[in-house]
Amino acid sequence: MPAIRVENLSKQYRLGAHQDGYRTLRESLTEAAAAPFRRLHGAARRAFNSDYQGDTGDGRNGDTLWALKDVSFDVEPGEVVGIIGRNGAGKSTLLKVLSRITEPSSGRIALHGRVGSLLEVGTGFHPELTGRENIYMNGAILGMSRQEIDRKFDEIVDFSEVEQFVDTPVKRYSSGMQVRLAFAVAAHLEPEVLIVDEVLAVGDIAFQQKCTRKMRSISQGGRTILFVSHNLQALAALCERAIVLRGGELVFASDVGAAIRHYRSLDVPSDGRDGEFVPEPQGRENTGTFIKSVRTTNKRREQGTSFPVGSEVHFEVDFENSLRRRDISIAIFISTLERQRLMMLHTLVNSGLQVSNDCGTLHCVIPSLPLLATDYDVDIFVGSSAGILESHERILTLRMTESNYLGTNRLPSTRQGVVAIPAQWSFADAIPERTP
């Protein structure tokens, strides 16, 4: 039985229309727990209001927006699934529906087990309550006994690194402190399904890494994670599978590498698909733009973007030095689709070459490109002693394909690295002594 089943899920909003607040059980219990700080009049009535009143079809309340349109997918127990898409694609709306924060307009969802959500800073916390009180309140909402929360309390506080402030009202916490405590609560109170939005970007790098390790540990324990992030490198490291949303629709679902490639292909410039990039002409006369075009070819000088692992790859850069500078240098960067830079090809660093010509073509040859079989981004930068003069990111997508580069009819997968390095292994009776 899937841990999460989503069937034909849609969510419609009326633009400009008043939306009454839909109250979840968690929010209602939060209100009740904060009785000394808030008046409770009307809380029970508000607990059953809906944020969606039905579509009359007459358009009287303004235009409508479909944040989700007929989305269907399953997530099995123990899976870590990423959700990828641009801003406005429907990612956060989907998570809010799954977390029972907002109602769907149509469709059905089935969640098996307790659900812990971390959708925005302070999710599920009451600002007037202390960190300690919020931990116990959230545990109670998840259906845990006080004894279970007691058993987890020290571990939560230790993970969140807010021990000094645990008896301070949460409203006095920084956003980073709130994120640390919220994640610690969501991850340690043993939900069967953990839903995490981009909120982890608020934390520092060390804490993000700590959260990634914790989520990996959670999934290995058989629990399910839905993870939304614009950090594709983190998604690739954590998730096994991903779905791609675009305009509220699910447009692709596969293993995480294929999903990332599909997502990135949605934004590849049309003039970069055939092995050539030509910058837009706007503002060239003002900025002194240097790059006229960039091409990739094979050793036979055939233009394209697909190359077998270990093959010879050429870059050709047509330029016009309209600023007439004599200290120009060019750098080409090759990166993973998750934006991790792998190598730099630099006129000055690699060849001691500074560009002083008024125009011409620069030619760069990589005799054997050992990147493993997947897609890679190409960026180009133009610089001088004055700094960066021009830059273009993701101008081309290199597609490396399988080959017998190592001579063994085998290559490692991209989950084991990004580079295929020729190396010789052999049996030896003893390790040779090093000569001083």
C-alpha positions in Angstrom: 0.0 0.0 0.0 1.5 3.4 -1.0 2.4 5.8 1.9 1.0 8.6 -0.3 -1.6 8.3 -3.0 -2.6 11.4 -5.0 -5.4 11.0 -7.6 -6.5 13.7 -10.0 -5.7 16.4 -7.5 -6.6 20.0 -8.5 -6.6 23.3 -6.6 -8.2 26.5 -7.9 -7.9 30.0 -6.5 -9.9 33.0 -7.3 -7.7 36.0 -8.0 -8.7 39.0 -6.1 -11.4 37.1 -4.2 -11.5 36.9 -0.4 -10.4 33.5 0.9 -11.8 32.5 4.3 -9.3 30.7 6.4 -9.4 26.9 6.4 -8.5 25.7 9.8 -6.8 22.4 10.4 -6.8 20.3 13.6 -3.3 21.4 14.2 -4.2 25.0 14.1 -7.2 24.5 16.2 -5.2 22.7 18.9 -2.6 25.5 18.7 -5.2 28.1 19.4 -6.5 26.1 22.4 -3.0 25.6 23.8 -2.5 29.3 23.7 -5.6 30.1 25.8 -3.7 32.3 28.3 -2.6 34.5 25.4 -5.6 34.6 23.1 -9.3 34.8 23.3 -10.9 31.5 22.2 -14.2 33.0 21.2 -15.1 31.6 17.7 -12.3 29.1 17.5 -14.6 26.1 17.2 -16.6 27.8 14.4 -13.4 28.7 12.5 -12.1 25.2 12.8 -14.5 24.0 10.2 -14.4 26.8 7.7 -13.2 26.0 4.1 -10.9 28.1 2.0 -12.8 27.0 -1.1 -16.5 27.7 -1.6 -17.0 26.0 -4.9 -16.8 27.4 -8.5 -20.0 28.9 -9.6 -18.6 29.3 -13.1 -20.0 32.8 -13.4 -16.7 34.6 -12.7 -18.3 37.0 -10.3 -15.3 37.0 -7.9 -12.7 37.6 -10.6 -10.4 35.4 -12.6 -9.4 32.0 -11.4 -6.0 30.3 -11.2 -5.4 26.6 -11.2 -2.4 26.1 -8.9 -2.7 22.3 -9.4 -4.4 20.6 -12.4 -5.2 16.9 -12.3 -2.0 15.7 -10.5 -1.7 12.0 -9.8 1.2 10.0 -8.3 2.1 7.4 -5.6 4.9 7.3 -3.1 5.9 4.0 -1.5 6.9 3.6 2.1 10.5 4.5 2.7 10.9 6.4 -0.6 12.5 9.9 -0.7 10.8 11.8 -3.5 11.8 15.2 -4.7 9.4 17.8 -6.2 11.0 20.0 -8.8 9.6 23.1 -10.6 10.0 26.8 -11.1 8.4 29.4 -8.7 4.7 29.2 -9.3 4.7 25.6 -10.6 2.5 24.4 -7.7 5.0 22.8 -5.4 4.1 24.6 -2.2 0.4 24.3 -3.0 0.8 20.5 -3.4 2.5 20.2 0.0 -0.1 22.4 1.7 -2.9 20.2 0.4 -1.0 17.0 1.5 -0.4 18.6 4.9 -4.1 19.4 5.3 -3.4 23.1 5.4 -5.6 23.9 2.5 -8.4 21.9 0.8 -8.3 20.6 -2.7 -10.8 21.8 -5.2 -11.1 18.3 -6.6 -9.4 15.0 -6.5 -8.4 12.7 -3.7 -5.4 12.1 -1.4 -4.7 9.2 0.9 -1.9 9.4 3.5 -1.1 6.4 5.7 0.5 7.2 9.0 1.3 10.3 10.9 2.5 13.3 8.8 5.1 15.8 10.0 5.3 19.0 7.9 8.0 21.7 7.6 6.6 24.2 5.1 7.7 27.6 6.4 9.5 29.2 9.3 7.6 28.4 12.5 5.2 26.0 10.9 3.0 24.6 13.7 4.5 26.8 16.4 2.7 29.3 18.6 4.9 32.4 19.0 3.8 33.0 22.6 4.7 29.5 23.8 8.3 28.5 24.7 10.3 26.1 22.7 9.7 23.4 25.3 5.9 24.0 25.2 5.8 23.9 21.4 7.7 20.6 21.4 5.1 19.0 23.7 2.2 20.6 21.8 3.5 19.3 18.4 4.0 15.9 19.8 0.5 15.8 21.1 -0.9 16.9 17.7 1.0 14.0 16.2 -0.7 11.7 18.6 2.2 10.9 20.9 2.0 10.4 24.6 3.8 12.6 27.1 6.1 9.6 27.8 7.1 9.3 24.1 7.8 13.0 23.9 9.9 12.9 27.2 12.0 10.2 25.6 12.7 12.3 22.5 12.9 15.7 24.2 16.7 15.8 24.9 17.5 14.5 21.4 15.3 17.2 19.8 16.9 20.0 21.8 20.4 18.7 21.1 19.7 18.5 17.4 18.2 22.0 17.2 21.1 23.6 19.2 18.7 25.9 21.0 19.2 24.5 24.5 20.0 27.9 26.0 16.7 29.3 24.7 14.3 26.3 25.1 12.3 28.1 27.8 12.1 31.4 25.8 9.0 32.2 23.8 9.5 31.2 20.2 8.6 34.8 19.0 12.0 35.8 20.3 13.8 33.3 18.2 15.7 34.2 15.0 14.4 32.7 11.8 17.4 30.3 11.8 16.6 29.1 15.4 12.9 28.6 14.5 13.9 26.5 11.5 16.3 24.4 13.6 13.7 23.7 16.2 10.9 23.1 13.7 13.0 20.6 11.7 14.2 18.8 14.9 10.6 18.4 16.1 9.3 17.2 12.7 12.2 14.8 12.2 12.4 13.3 15.8 8.7 12.9 16.7 8.6 9.8 14.4 6.1 10.7 11.7 5.6 8.0 9.0 5.6 10.8 6.4 7.8 13.9 6.5 7.1 16.8 4.2 9.8 19.4 3.8 9.7 22.6 1.7 12.5 25.0 0.7 12.5 26.3 4.3 15.9 24.6 5.0 17.5 27.2 2.8 17.2 29.5 5.8 19.6 27.5 7.9 23.4 27.7 7.6 25.4 25.2 5.5 26.4 23.0 8.4 22.8 22.7 9.6 21.6 21.9 6.0 24.1 19.1 5.9 23.0 17.9 9.3 19.3 17.9 8.1 20.2 16.0 4.9 22.0 13.3 7.0 18.9 13.1 9.3 16.5 12.8 6.4 18.6 10.0 4.9 18.6 8.2 8.2 14.8 8.7 8.4 14.3 7.1 5.0 16.5 4.2 5.8 14.3 3.6 8.8 11.4 3.0 6.4 9.7 6.3 6.7 8.6 8.4 3.6 9.9 11.9 2.7 8.6 14.5 0.2 11.3 17.1 -0.4 11.0 20.4 -2.3 14.1 22.4 -3.0 15.6 24.6 -5.7 19.0 23.1 -4.6 19.2 20.4 -7.3 22.5 19.1 -5.9 20.8 18.4 -2.5 17.8 16.8 -4.3 20.1 14.6 -6.3 22.1 13.5 -3.2 19.0 12.8 -1.1 16.2 11.6 -3.5 15.8 8.4 -5.4 12.9 9.7 -7.5 11.4 13.1 -8.4 8.4 14.6 -10.1 8.5 17.7 -12.2 5.6 20.3 -11.9 5.0 23.0 -14.5 2.1 25.4 -14.5 0.3 23.2 -11.9 0.6 20.0 -13.9 2.8 17.0 -13.4 4.8 16.8 -16.6 7.4 14.2 -15.7 8.2 11.6 -13.1 11.2 9.3 -13.0 14.5 8.7 -11.2 15.9 11.9 -9.8 18.7 12.2 -12.5 16.2 11.9 -15.4 13.8 14.3 -13.6 16.5 17.0 -13.2 17.5 16.6 -16.8 13.9 17.0 -17.9 13.5 20.1 -15.7 16.6 21.7 -17.0 15.6 20.9 -20.6 12.5 23.0 -20.2 14.8 26.1 -19.9 17.6 25.2 -22.4 17.8 28.1 -24.9 16.6 27.0 -28.4 19.8 28.3 -29.9 21.8 26.1 -27.6 20.3 22.7 -28.6 22.3 22.2 -31.8 25.7 23.0 -30.4 25.8 26.8 -30.9 25.0 29.7 -28.6 24.4 33.2 -29.9 23.8 35.9 -27.3 20.9 38.3 -27.6 22.0 41.6 -29.2 20.4 43.9 -26.7 22.7 46.5 -25.2 25.8 45.2 -27.0 26.8 48.8 -28.1 26.6 49.9 -24.5 28.4 47.1 -22.7 31.0 46.3 -25.3 29.8 42.7 -25.5 32.7 40.4 -26.5 31.0 37.1 -27.3 29.4 36.7 -30.7 28.9 32.9 -30.6 30.1 29.7 -29.0 30.1 26.3 -30.6 30.9 22.7 -29.6 32.3 20.2 -32.1 33.9 16.8 -32.2 37.4 16.0 -33.5 36.1 16.0 -37.1 34.8 19.5 -36.4 31.2 18.3 -36.7 28.9 20.6 -34.6 26.8 19.1 -31.9 26.4 18.7 -28.1 26.5 14.9 -27.7 29.9 13.2 -27.2 31.0 9.7 -26.0 32.8 9.6 -22.7 36.5 10.1 -23.2 36.2 11.7 -26.6 37.8 14.8 -28.0 35.7 18.0 -27.6 36.3 21.4 -29.2 35.0 24.8 -28.1 35.0 27.6 -30.7 34.4 31.2 -29.5 33.8 34.0 -32.0 34.5 37.4 -30.5 34.6 41.1 -31.2 36.7 43.2 -28.9 34.6 46.3 -29.2 36.1 47.8 -26.0 39.6 47.4 -27.6 41.0 46.1 -24.3 44.3 44.3 -24.5 44.0 42.2 -21.3 40.9 40.1 -22.1 40.7 36.5 -20.8 37.9 33.9 -21.3 36.8 31.1 -19.0 34.5 28.3 -19.9 33.0 26.3 -17.0 31.5 22.9 -17.1 29.1 22.1 -14.3 26.6 19.4 -13.3 22.9 20.2 -13.8 22.9 20.8 -10.0 25.3 23.6 -10.6 28.4 22.0 -9.1 31.3 23.2 -11.1 33.6 20.5 -12.3 36.2 22.1 -14.5 37.4 25.5 -15.8 38.9 26.1 -19.3 40.7 29.5 -19.0 42.7 31.2 -21.7 45.3 32.6 -19.2 45.4 29.7 -16.8 45.5 26.9 -19.3 47.5 28.5 -22.1 49.0 31.8 -20.8 47.0 33.5 -23.5 45.5 37.0 -23.2 43.2 38.2 -25.9 44.3 41.5 -27.5 42.9 41.1 -31.0 40.0 43.3 -32.2 38.1 40.2 -33.4 38.6 36.5 -34.3 37.9 33.0 -33.2 39.3 31.3 -30.1 39.7 27.5 -30.3 39.9 25.3 -27.2 40.5 21.5 -27.4 39.9 18.9 -24.7 41.8 15.9 -26.0 39.8 13.4 -23.8 36.8 14.6 -21.8 36.3 12.0 -19.0 32.9 13.1 -17.7 30.5 10.2 -17.1 27.4 9.7 -19.2 24.8 12.3 -18.3 24.1 16.0 -19.1 26.3 19.0 -18.1 25.9 22.8 -18.2 28.3 25.1 -20.0 28.9 28.7 -18.8 31.2 31.3 -20.3 32.8 34.4 -18.7 34.8 37.3 -20.2 37.1 39.1 -17.8 40.0 41.6 -17.6 41.9 43.4 -14.9 38.7 45.5 -14.4 36.8 42.4 -13.4 34.0 40.4 -15.2 33.0 42.1 -18.4 30.4 39.6 -19.7 28.9 36.4 -18.5 26.4 33.8 -19.9 25.2 30.8 -17.9 23.9 27.5 -19.2 24.6 28.5 -22.8 24.9 24.8 -23.9 24.1 21.4 -22.5 26.8 18.8 -23.1 25.4 15.3 -23.3 28.0 12.6 -22.6 27.1 9.1 -23.8 28.3 5.6 -22.9 31.5 4.4 -24.4 34.3 1.8 -23.8 36.6 4.6 -22.6 38.3 2.5 -19.9 38.6 -0.6 -22.2 36.6 -2.8 -19.8 33.1 -2.4 -21.3 32.1 -0.9 -18.0 31.7 2.6 -16.6 30.6 3.8 -13.1 27.2 5.4 -12.7 26.9 9.1 -12.0 25.7 8.3 -8.5 29.3 7.0 -7.9 31.1 10.1 -9.2 31.3 12.3 -12.3 34.7 11.4 -13.8 36.0 8.2 -15.4 39.7 8.1 -14.6 42.0 5.6 -16.4 44.0 3.7 -13.8 45.8 0.3 -13.8 45.2 -2.3 -11.1 47.3 -5.4 -10.7 48.3 -8.1 -8.1 51.6 -7.5 -6.4 53.4 -9.7 -3.8 54.7 -6.6 -1.9 54.3 -2.9 -2.0 57.3 -1.5 -3.8 59.6 0.6 -1.5 59.7 4.3 -2.3 63.1 5.8 -3.2 64.0 8.7 -1.0 
